[in-house]
Amino acid sequence: MLNSQCLVVGISGSLRAGSYTTMAVVAALRGAEEAGAATKLIDLRDYKLALSTGTLDDTSYPDELAALRELVKSAAGIILGTPEYHGSFSGVLKNALDLMGFDEFEGKMIGLVGVSGGQMGALDALNSLRNIGRALHAWVVPEQASIPEAWKVFQPDGSLRNARLDERLKTVGRQVARFAYLHAREQDLAFVKAWEQAPPNPGG
């Protein structure tokens, strides 16, 4: 079990009520909890985020942005969840990421989960997020979870009808918690060994 001071946050990149993306992020956070981490869901509906203008003047943004930045900065691991829209991730998540940067993400562990209404899943969205993770000098864990036809998979209470997909989501959370703990403790040799022994991503 990890030290509970290892915080993993999950950011849901969907504003839709009853969001399958949020359900997927919550499932991944359960995996992080099972690994012993403290967890926190970040629902972007709770933050009145203005559109990013690229300005460095924080006074032009609402106070909620400072709260979001501080919460993400305090985390050792971050799970990013998105629906796939038109072959990419959601605009609301892109805006939230644009409002943050290296201070919040550099050196952090990131896990990726995505949902889609179609049969192809959210692989294009997740690939784009993986590139952003690298651009922000974060560590994106090998495992990721792409949930096709999400409307068939999730129950109204957020549980999954498919045990294999539920386990896949929780595995993402466990990896984020595990690698975040090792990295935060500066156990360099253990970190590299664990990373090398991580199961290869089968592409789903």
Helices and strands as residue ranges (DSSP letters): E 7-12, H 20-34, E 38-43, G 44-46, G 58-60, H 63-74, E 77-83, H 91-98, H 102-105, E 109-115, H 123-135, E 139-147, H 150-153, H 163-184, H 188-196
